[in-house]
């Protein structure tokens, strides 16, 4: 189910595109088939504001966890690559979904990148355009969504990372991946 959550924050003469938050269950367990038709992608390294968006969003998520008495999640560069891949794919191919255009979901993409040995994996995604502070809007709206909030504040997760891509039309795509290893 996709729900649009609109927040105030108009720019002069322009109404921001509402953040879209795609609902997903809190975790996926490793019950899946092998992904053989998807090639390992070339994942761009973040620079400038994109790198700042990733780390700021991650830090804000951990601040929310700590405010609720939860341990902070550990940043994983493997998960950052997984998240960046999906954000870049959505930005380049102009879609918004947990399921990639090739049909894979977070667990299948993890397989392609050789991320194994996990017990549970989860994903939050967000898309927005026209906000001065897209990080704050993504975090705020994830926290307003019960399933996304559950992912962000779950005691199940141990590692996480956020990957961000900005499309040529200025839309900002966020993917956050959560993981607990065996």
Biotite code that builds the C-alpha atoms (Angstrom):
import biotite.structure as struc

atoms = struc.array([
    struc.Atom([0.000, 0.000, 0.000], chain_id="A", res_id=1, res_name="UNK", atom_name="CA", element="C"),
    struc.Atom([1.322, 3.426, -0.842], chain_id="A", res_id=2, res_name="UNK", atom_name="CA", element="C"),
    struc.Atom([0.143, 6.405, 1.109], chain_id="A", res_id=3, res_name="UNK", atom_name="CA", element="C"),
    struc.Atom([0.903, 10.046, 0.472], chain_id="A", res_id=4, res_name="UNK", atom_name="CA", element="C"),
    struc.Atom([1.718, 12.108, 3.507], chain_id="A", res_id=5, res_name="UNK", atom_name="CA", element="C"),
    struc.Atom([1.773, 15.821, 2.893], chain_id="A", res_id=6, res_name="UNK", atom_name="CA", element="C"),
    struc.Atom([3.530, 18.176, 5.245], chain_id="A", res_id=7, res_name="UNK", atom_name="CA", element="C"),
    struc.Atom([3.655, 21.938, 5.242], chain_id="A", res_id=8, res_name="UNK", atom_name="CA", element="C"),
    struc.Atom([6.773, 23.590, 3.960], chain_id="A", res_id=9, res_name="UNK", atom_name="CA", element="C"),
    struc.Atom([5.944, 25.558, 0.868], chain_id="A", res_id=10, res_name="UNK", atom_name="CA", element="C"),
    struc.Atom([8.657, 27.267, -1.134], chain_id="A", res_id=11, res_name="UNK", atom_name="CA", element="C"),
    struc.Atom([7.904, 30.631, -2.671], chain_id="A", res_id=12, res_name="UNK", atom_name="CA", element="C"),
    struc.Atom([5.464, 30.070, -5.542], chain_id="A", res_id=13, res_name="UNK", atom_name="CA", element="C"),
    struc.Atom([5.769, 26.285, -5.418], chain_id="A", res_id=14, res_name="UNK", atom_name="CA", element="C"),
    struc.Atom([3.998, 23.519, -3.562], chain_id="A", res_id=15, res_name="UNK", atom_name="CA", element="C"),
    struc.Atom([6.317, 20.633, -2.652], chain_id="A", res_id=16, res_name="UNK", atom_name="CA", element="C"),
    struc.Atom([5.563, 17.182, -3.925], chain_id="A", res_id=17, res_name="UNK", atom_name="CA", element="C"),
    struc.Atom([4.241, 15.178, -0.961], chain_id="A", res_id=18, res_name="UNK", atom_name="CA", element="C"),
    struc.Atom([6.510, 12.546, 0.479], chain_id="A", res_id=19, res_name="UNK", atom_name="CA", element="C"),
    struc.Atom([5.394, 9.111, -0.531], chain_id="A", res_id=20, res_name="UNK", atom_name="CA", element="C"),
    struc.Atom([5.901, 6.377, 1.969], chain_id="A", res_id=21, res_name="UNK", atom_name="CA", element="C"),
    struc.Atom([5.637, 2.800, 0.795], chain_id="A", res_id=22, res_name="UNK", atom_name="CA", element="C"),
    struc.Atom([4.410, 0.456, 3.523], chain_id="A", res_id=23, res_name="UNK", atom_name="CA", element="C"),
    struc.Atom([6.357, -2.752, 4.202], chain_id="A", res_id=24, res_name="UNK", atom_name="CA", element="C"),
    struc.Atom([6.374, -5.304, 6.980], chain_id="A", res_id=25, res_name="UNK", atom_name="CA", element="C"),
    struc.Atom([9.010, -4.945, 9.632], chain_id="A", res_id=26, res_name="UNK", atom_name="CA", element="C"),
    struc.Atom([11.243, -7.751, 8.417], chain_id="A", res_id=27, res_name="UNK", atom_name="CA", element="C"),
    struc.Atom([11.771, -10.433, 5.842], chain_id="A", res_id=28, res_name="UNK", atom_name="CA", element="C"),
    struc.Atom([13.076, -13.814, 6.752], chain_id="A", res_id=29, res_name="UNK", atom_name="CA", element="C"),
    struc.Atom([15.445, -15.706, 4.433], chain_id="A", res_id=30, res_name="UNK", atom_name="CA", element="C"),
    struc.Atom([12.833, -17.724, 2.529], chain_id="A", res_id=31, res_name="UNK", atom_name="CA", element="C"),
    struc.Atom([13.586, -16.859, -1.060], chain_id="A", res_id=32, res_name="UNK", atom_name="CA", element="C"),
    struc.Atom([14.848, -18.172, -4.356], chain_id="A", res_id=33, res_name="UNK", atom_name="CA", element="C"),
    struc.Atom([18.256, -17.379, -5.803], chain_id="A", res_id=34, res_name="UNK", atom_name="CA", element="C"),
    struc.Atom([18.464, -14.301, -7.983], chain_id="A", res_id=35, res_name="UNK", atom_name="CA", element="C"),
    struc.Atom([20.424, -15.199, -11.091], chain_id="A", res_id=36, res_name="UNK", atom_name="CA", element="C"),
    struc.Atom([19.168, -12.747, -13.723], chain_id="A", res_id=37, res_name="UNK", atom_name="CA", element="C"),
    struc.Atom([20.337, -9.607, -11.930], chain_id="A", res_id=38, res_name="UNK", atom_name="CA", element="C"),
    struc.Atom([23.905, -8.442, -12.442], chain_id="A", res_id=39, res_name="UNK", atom_name="CA", element="C"),
    struc.Atom([25.977, -6.797, -9.758], chain_id="A", res_id=40, res_name="UNK", atom_name="CA", element="C"),
    struc.Atom([25.555, -3.051, -10.331], chain_id="A", res_id=41, res_name="UNK", atom_name="CA", element="C"),
    struc.Atom([28.102, -0.293, -10.373], chain_id="A", res_id=42, res_name="UNK", atom_name="CA", element="C"),
    struc.Atom([27.169, 1.749, -7.304], chain_id="A", res_id=43, res_name="UNK", atom_name="CA", element="C"),
    struc.Atom([28.103, 5.455, -7.336], chain_id="A", res_id=44, res_name="UNK", atom_name="CA", element="C"),
    struc.Atom([29.945, 6.813, -4.289], chain_id="A", res_id=45, res_name="UNK", atom_name="CA", element="C"),
    struc.Atom([28.086, 9.640, -2.576], chain_id="A", res_id=46, res_name="UNK", atom_name="CA", element="C"),
    struc.Atom([29.594, 13.113, -2.634], chain_id="A", res_id=47, res_name="UNK", atom_name="CA", element="C"),
    struc.Atom([28.597, 16.543, -1.361], chain_id="A", res_id=48, res_name="UNK", atom_name="CA", element="C"),
    struc.Atom([25.025, 16.996, -0.240], chain_id="A", res_id=49, res_name="UNK", atom_name="CA", element="C"),
    struc.Atom([24.072, 13.382, -0.994], chain_id="A", res_id=50, res_name="UNK", atom_name="CA", element="C"),
    struc.Atom([26.731, 12.098, 1.406], chain_id="A", res_id=51, res_name="UNK", atom_name="CA", element="C"),
    struc.Atom([25.562, 14.651, 3.973], chain_id="A", res_id=52, res_name="UNK", atom_name="CA", element="C"),
    struc.Atom([21.915, 13.555, 3.528], chain_id="A", res_id=53, res_name="UNK", atom_name="CA", element="C"),
    struc.Atom([22.860, 9.919, 4.171], chain_id="A", res_id=54, res_name="UNK", atom_name="CA", element="C"),
    struc.Atom([24.813, 10.511, 7.342], chain_id="A", res_id=55, res_name="UNK", atom_name="CA", element="C"),
    struc.Atom([22.451, 13.167, 8.710], chain_id="A", res_id=56, res_name="UNK", atom_name="CA", element="C"),
    struc.Atom([19.426, 10.903, 8.197], chain_id="A", res_id=57, res_name="UNK", atom_name="CA", element="C"),
    struc.Atom([21.263, 8.009, 9.855], chain_id="A", res_id=58, res_name="UNK", atom_name="CA", element="C"),
    struc.Atom([22.289, 10.169, 12.808], chain_id="A", res_id=59, res_name="UNK", atom_name="CA", element="C"),
    struc.Atom([18.739, 11.522, 13.215], chain_id="A", res_id=60, res_name="UNK", atom_name="CA", element="C"),
    struc.Atom([17.353, 7.977, 13.166], chain_id="A", res_id=61, res_name="UNK", atom_name="CA", element="C"),
    struc.Atom([19.821, 6.941, 15.876], chain_id="A", res_id=62, res_name="UNK", atom_name="CA", element="C"),
    struc.Atom([18.914, 10.026, 17.934], chain_id="A", res_id=63, res_name="UNK", atom_name="CA", element="C"),
    struc.Atom([15.267, 8.925, 17.812], chain_id="A", res_id=64, res_name="UNK", atom_name="CA", element="C"),
    struc.Atom([16.298, 5.443, 18.945], chain_id="A", res_id=65, res_name="UNK", atom_name="CA", element="C"),
    struc.Atom([18.374, 6.765, 21.822], chain_id="A", res_id=66, res_name="UNK", atom_name="CA", element="C"),
    struc.Atom([15.539, 9.078, 22.914], chain_id="A", res_id=67, res_name="UNK", atom_name="CA", element="C"),
    struc.Atom([13.390, 5.945, 23.260], chain_id="A", res_id=68, res_name="UNK", atom_name="CA", element="C"),
    struc.Atom([16.067, 4.122, 25.281], chain_id="A", res_id=69, res_name="UNK", atom_name="CA", element="C"),
    struc.Atom([17.214, 1.939, 22.370], chain_id="A", res_id=70, res_name="UNK", atom_name="CA", element="C"),
    struc.Atom([20.802, 1.261, 21.397], chain_id="A", res_id=71, res_name="UNK", atom_name="CA", element="C"),
    struc.Atom([21.995, 3.061, 18.273], chain_id="A", res_id=72, res_name="UNK", atom_name="CA", element="C"),
    struc.Atom([22.351, 0.991, 15.115], chain_id="A", res_id=73, res_name="UNK", atom_name="CA", element="C"),
    struc.Atom([25.789, 0.451, 13.620], chain_id="A", res_id=74, res_name="UNK", atom_name="CA", element="C"),
    struc.Atom([26.470, 1.926, 10.168], chain_id="A", res_id=75, res_name="UNK", atom_name="CA", element="C"),
    struc.Atom([27.280, -0.778, 7.616], chain_id="A", res_id=76, res_name="UNK", atom_name="CA", element="C"),
    struc.Atom([29.023, 0.169, 4.391], chain_id="A", res_id=77, res_name="UNK", atom_name="CA", element="C"),
    struc.Atom([27.656, -3.050, 2.818], chain_id="A", res_id=78, res_name="UNK", atom_name="CA", element="C"),
    struc.Atom([24.126, -1.942, 3.631], chain_id="A", res_id=79, res_name="UNK", atom_name="CA", element="C"),
    struc.Atom([24.908, 1.578, 2.416], chain_id="A", res_id=80, res_name="UNK", atom_name="CA", element="C"),
    struc.Atom([25.822, 0.117, -0.992], chain_id="A", res_id=81, res_name="UNK", atom_name="CA", element="C"),
    struc.Atom([22.615, -1.931, -0.994], chain_id="A", res_id=82, res_name="UNK", atom_name="CA", element="C"),
    struc.Atom([20.556, 1.160, -0.119], chain_id="A", res_id=83, res_name="UNK", atom_name="CA", element="C"),
    struc.Atom([22.398, 3.365, -2.637], chain_id="A", res_id=84, res_name="UNK", atom_name="CA", element="C"),
    struc.Atom([21.812, 0.841, -5.398], chain_id="A", res_id=85, res_name="UNK", atom_name="CA", element="C"),
    struc.Atom([18.044, 0.907, -4.878], chain_id="A", res_id=86, res_name="UNK", atom_name="CA", element="C"),
    struc.Atom([17.844, 4.697, -4.505], chain_id="A", res_id=87, res_name="UNK", atom_name="CA", element="C"),
    struc.Atom([19.885, 5.238, -7.678], chain_id="A", res_id=88, res_name="UNK", atom_name="CA", element="C"),
    struc.Atom([17.813, 2.703, -9.594], chain_id="A", res_id=89, res_name="UNK", atom_name="CA", element="C"),
    struc.Atom([14.564, 4.413, -8.571], chain_id="A", res_id=90, res_name="UNK", atom_name="CA", element="C"),
    struc.Atom([15.958, 7.864, -9.426], chain_id="A", res_id=91, res_name="UNK", atom_name="CA", element="C"),
    struc.Atom([17.295, 6.822, -12.821], chain_id="A", res_id=92, res_name="UNK", atom_name="CA", element="C"),
    struc.Atom([14.326, 4.693, -13.859], chain_id="A", res_id=93, res_name="UNK", atom_name="CA", element="C"),
    struc.Atom([11.655, 6.992, -12.356], chain_id="A", res_id=94, res_name="UNK", atom_name="CA", element="C"),
    struc.Atom([9.712, 4.645, -10.086], chain_id="A", res_id=95, res_name="UNK", atom_name="CA", element="C"),
    struc.Atom([9.015, 4.311, -6.369], chain_id="A", res_id=96, res_name="UNK", atom_name="CA", element="C"),
    struc.Atom([8.633, 0.814, -4.961], chain_id="A", res_id=97, res_name="UNK", atom_name="CA", element="C"),
    struc.Atom([10.299, -1.773, -2.757], chain_id="A", res_id=98, res_name="UNK", atom_name="CA", element="C"),
    struc.Atom([10.251, -4.037, -5.820], chain_id="A", res_id=99, res_name="UNK", atom_name="CA", element="C"),
    struc.Atom([12.838, -3.044, -8.419], chain_id="A", res_id=100, res_name="UNK", atom_name="CA", element="C"),
    struc.Atom([11.915, -2.915, -12.100], chain_id="A", res_id=101, res_name="UNK", atom_name="CA", element="C"),
    struc.Atom([13.737, -6.267, -12.447], chain_id="A", res_id=102, res_name="UNK", atom_name="CA", element="C"),
    struc.Atom([11.416, -7.773, -9.815], chain_id="A", res_id=103, res_name="UNK", atom_name="CA", element="C"),
    struc.Atom([13.886, -8.033, -6.926], chain_id="A", res_id=104, res_name="UNK", atom_name="CA", element="C"),
    struc.Atom([13.243, -6.898, -3.376], chain_id="A", res_id=105, res_name="UNK", atom_name="CA", element="C"),
    struc.Atom([15.728, -6.036, -0.633], chain_id="A", res_id=106, res_name="UNK", atom_name="CA", element="C"),
    struc.Atom([16.576, -9.679, 0.118], chain_id="A", res_id=107, res_name="UNK", atom_name="CA", element="C"),
    struc.Atom([17.279, -10.466, -3.545], chain_id="A", res_id=108, res_name="UNK", atom_name="CA", element="C"),
    struc.Atom([19.380, -7.343, -3.956], chain_id="A", res_id=109, res_name="UNK", atom_name="CA", element="C"),
    struc.Atom([21.330, -8.360, -0.829], chain_id="A", res_id=110, res_name="UNK", atom_name="CA", element="C"),
    struc.Atom([22.024, -11.728, -2.487], chain_id="A", res_id=111, res_name="UNK", atom_name="CA", element="C"),
    struc.Atom([23.353, -10.003, -5.615], chain_id="A", res_id=112, res_name="UNK", atom_name="CA", element="C"),
    struc.Atom([25.761, -7.945, -3.504], chain_id="A", res_id=113, res_name="UNK", atom_name="CA", element="C"),
    struc.Atom([26.882, -11.019, -1.579], chain_id="A", res_id=114, res_name="UNK", atom_name="CA", element="C"),
    struc.Atom([25.357, -9.905, 1.717], chain_id="A", res_id=115, res_name="UNK", atom_name="CA", element="C"),
    struc.Atom([24.547, -13.144, 3.466], chain_id="A", res_id=116, res_name="UNK", atom_name="CA", element="C"),
    struc.Atom([24.474, -14.631, 6.915], chain_id="A", res_id=117, res_name="UNK", atom_name="CA", element="C"),
    struc.Atom([21.541, -12.547, 8.045], chain_id="A", res_id=118, res_name="UNK", atom_name="CA", element="C"),
    struc.Atom([18.559, -13.556, 10.130], chain_id="A", res_id=119, res_name="UNK", atom_name="CA", element="C"),
    struc.Atom([16.281, -10.596, 9.305], chain_id="A", res_id=120, res_name="UNK", atom_name="CA", element="C"),
    struc.Atom([16.333, -7.743, 6.787], chain_id="A", res_id=121, res_name="UNK", atom_name="CA", element="C"),
    struc.Atom([14.039, -4.757, 6.359], chain_id="A", res_id=122, res_name="UNK", atom_name="CA", element="C"),
    struc.Atom([13.741, -1.619, 4.257], chain_id="A", res_id=123, res_name="UNK", atom_name="CA", element="C"),
    struc.Atom([12.186, 1.851, 4.410], chain_id="A", res_id=124, res_name="UNK", atom_name="CA", element="C"),
    struc.Atom([11.963, 4.041, 1.315], chain_id="A", res_id=125, res_name="UNK", atom_name="CA", element="C"),
    struc.Atom([10.937, 7.658, 0.782], chain_id="A", res_id=126, res_name="UNK", atom_name="CA", element="C"),
    struc.Atom([10.576, 9.988, -2.198], chain_id="A", res_id=127, res_name="UNK", atom_name="CA", element="C"),
    struc.Atom([10.196, 13.751, -2.006], chain_id="A", res_id=128, res_name="UNK", atom_name="CA", element="C"),
    struc.Atom([10.770, 16.905, -3.977], chain_id="A", res_id=129, res_name="UNK", atom_name="CA", element="C"),
    struc.Atom([10.654, 20.607, -3.210], chain_id="A", res_id=130, res_name="UNK", atom_name="CA", element="C"),
    struc.Atom([11.653, 20.632, 0.451], chain_id="A", res_id=131, res_name="UNK", atom_name="CA", element="C"),
    struc.Atom([14.502, 22.713, 1.830], chain_id="A", res_id=132, res_name="UNK", atom_name="CA", element="C"),
    struc.Atom([15.359, 19.926, 4.294], chain_id="A", res_id=133, res_name="UNK", atom_name="CA", element="C"),
    struc.Atom([14.508, 16.579, 2.674], chain_id="A", res_id=134, res_name="UNK", atom_name="CA", element="C"),
    struc.Atom([16.261, 14.645, 5.444], chain_id="A", res_id=135, res_name="UNK", atom_name="CA", element="C"),
    struc.Atom([14.048, 16.089, 8.179], chain_id="A", res_id=136, res_name="UNK", atom_name="CA", element="C"),
    struc.Atom([10.934, 15.440, 6.073], chain_id="A", res_id=137, res_name="UNK", atom_name="CA", element="C"),
    struc.Atom([11.917, 11.817, 5.366], chain_id="A", res_id=138, res_name="UNK", atom_name="CA", element="C"),
    struc.Atom([12.631, 11.095, 9.037], chain_id="A", res_id=139, res_name="UNK", atom_name="CA", element="C"),
    struc.Atom([9.503, 12.914, 10.220], chain_id="A", res_id=140, res_name="UNK", atom_name="CA", element="C"),
    struc.Atom([7.250, 11.053, 7.808], chain_id="A", res_id=141, res_name="UNK", atom_name="CA", element="C"),
    struc.Atom([8.846, 7.668, 8.497], chain_id="A", res_id=142, res_name="UNK", atom_name="CA", element="C"),
    struc.Atom([8.127, 8.286, 12.178], chain_id="A", res_id=143, res_name="UNK", atom_name="CA", element="C"),
    struc.Atom([4.479, 9.134, 11.362], chain_id="A", res_id=144, res_name="UNK", atom_name="CA", element="C"),
    struc.Atom([4.024, 5.851, 9.482], chain_id="A", res_id=145, res_name="UNK", atom_name="CA", element="C"),
    struc.Atom([3.442, 2.899, 11.854], chain_id="A", res_id=146, res_name="UNK", atom_name="CA", element="C"),
    struc.Atom([5.377, 0.330, 9.787], chain_id="A", res_id=147, res_name="UNK", atom_name="CA", element="C"),
    struc.Atom([8.323, 2.649, 9.120], chain_id="A", res_id=148, res_name="UNK", atom_name="CA", element="C"),
    struc.Atom([8.415, 3.757, 12.748], chain_id="A", res_id=149, res_name="UNK", atom_name="CA", element="C"),
    struc.Atom([8.412, 0.088, 13.766], chain_id="A", res_id=150, res_name="UNK", atom_name="CA", element="C"),
    struc.Atom([11.448, -0.527, 11.544], chain_id="A", res_id=151, res_name="UNK", atom_name="CA", element="C"),
    struc.Atom([13.305, 2.512, 12.853], chain_id="A", res_id=152, res_name="UNK", atom_name="CA", element="C"),
    struc.Atom([12.589, 1.803, 16.516], chain_id="A", res_id=153, res_name="UNK", atom_name="CA", element="C"),
    struc.Atom([12.766, -1.992, 16.555], chain_id="A", res_id=154, res_name="UNK", atom_name="CA", element="C"),
    struc.Atom([15.102, -3.730, 18.963], chain_id="A", res_id=155, res_name="UNK", atom_name="CA", element="C"),
    struc.Atom([15.564, -6.524, 16.387], chain_id="A", res_id=156, res_name="UNK", atom_name="CA", element="C"),
    struc.Atom([18.001, -4.592, 14.197], chain_id="A", res_id=157, res_name="UNK", atom_name="CA", element="C"),
    struc.Atom([21.743, -4.275, 14.826], chain_id="A", res_id=158, res_name="UNK", atom_name="CA", element="C"),
    struc.Atom([22.996, -2.646, 11.591], chain_id="A", res_id=159, res_name="UNK", atom_name="CA", element="C"),
    struc.Atom([21.602, -0.129, 9.162], chain_id="A", res_id=160, res_name="UNK", atom_name="CA", element="C"),
    struc.Atom([22.534, 2.403, 6.499], chain_id="A", res_id=161, res_name="UNK", atom_name="CA", element="C"),
    struc.Atom([20.802, 4.938, 4.307], chain_id="A", res_id=162, res_name="UNK", atom_name="CA", element="C"),
    struc.Atom([21.441, 5.483, 0.612], chain_id="A", res_id=163, res_name="UNK", atom_name="CA", element="C"),
    struc.Atom([20.273, 8.632, -1.160], chain_id="A", res_id=164, res_name="UNK", atom_name="CA", element="C"),
    struc.Atom([20.008, 9.590, -4.815], chain_id="A", res_id=165, res_name="UNK", atom_name="CA", element="C"),
    struc.Atom([18.838, 12.829, -6.389], chain_id="A", res_id=166, res_name="UNK", atom_name="CA", element="C"),
    struc.Atom([17.231, 12.539, -9.823], chain_id="A", res_id=167, res_name="UNK", atom_name="CA", element="C"),
    struc.Atom([17.773, 14.980, -12.663], chain_id="A", res_id=168, res_name="UNK", atom_name="CA", element="C"),
    struc.Atom([14.438, 16.654, -11.814], chain_id="A", res_id=169, res_name="UNK", atom_name="CA", element="C"),
    struc.Atom([15.487, 17.255, -8.183], chain_id="A", res_id=170, res_name="UNK", atom_name="CA", element="C"),
    struc.Atom([13.499, 14.423, -6.561], chain_id="A", res_id=171, res_name="UNK", atom_name="CA", element="C"),
    struc.Atom([15.286, 12.883, -3.588], chain_id="A", res_id=172, res_name="UNK", atom_name="CA", element="C"),
    struc.Atom([15.060, 9.114, -3.058], chain_id="A", res_id=173, res_name="UNK", atom_name="CA", element="C"),
    struc.Atom([15.925, 7.582, 0.316], chain_id="A", res_id=174, res_name="UNK", atom_name="CA", element="C"),
    struc.Atom([16.415, 3.879, 1.003], chain_id="A", res_id=175, res_name="UNK", atom_name="CA", element="C"),
    struc.Atom([17.155, 2.659, 4.507], chain_id="A", res_id=176, res_name="UNK", atom_name="CA", element="C"),
    struc.Atom([18.141, -0.974, 5.036], chain_id="A", res_id=177, res_name="UNK", atom_name="CA", element="C"),
    struc.Atom([18.075, -2.738, 8.406], chain_id="A", res_id=178, res_name="UNK", atom_name="CA", element="C"),
    struc.Atom([19.826, -6.033, 9.147], chain_id="A", res_id=179, res_name="UNK", atom_name="CA", element="C"),
    struc.Atom([20.414, -8.544, 11.905], chain_id="A", res_id=180, res_name="UNK", atom_name="CA", element="C"),
    struc.Atom([23.033, -11.188, 11.239], chain_id="A", res_id=181, res_name="UNK", atom_name="CA", element="C"),
    struc.Atom([22.797, -14.805, 12.370], chain_id="A", res_id=182, res_name="UNK", atom_name="CA", element="C"),
])
